[in-house]
Amino acid sequence: MHRQTYLGVRSAVVAGALAIMVAVALLGGAASASTSAVPGKMAGCWQRHVPTLPVGTPAGVWLMKITPAGKLVAYAPGMTSCGAYSDFTATVSVAGSRLTIGPLPLCATKGVYTWRAGASTLTLRATADKRCSARALLFTGVWRRK
């Protein structure tokens, strides 16, 4: 009888531990999804005419692809599609109306922007990106869906 009680308690402890692990995994996944998943209306291929950048890139039409998983792929002027050779990649995360763009090859810090998407436009405004004027100049403005 003592062994039966021990096995019952042990089973209850294991079941409780599994329940806690599942709850943590579900709550952790939901929390990260709310701050990192990219809304469907933001995902896609976008284009915008950008002035000459302080890093020497001439003015022209840049393309930007944002994936639902939070990857940003940028295409320098001259590229005609978002499947071509990219200039650089970065990560993006969204929390409400705040978009965070991760470090770039020329910008070691993250930049924070507000965003608003319409049927065919994506408007970005820098709110905290003073350390990287090239990134702020590149991304701030109205992007049109390609």
Secondary structure, DSSP 8 states (H G I E B T S, - for coil): -HHHHHHHHHHHHHHHHHHHHHHHHHHHHHHHHHHH---TTT-EEEEEEE---TTS--SEEEEEEE-TTSEEEEE-TT--STTS--SEEEEEEEETTEEEE--BTTB-S-EEEEEEE-SSEEEEEEEE-TT-HHHHHHHSEEEEE-
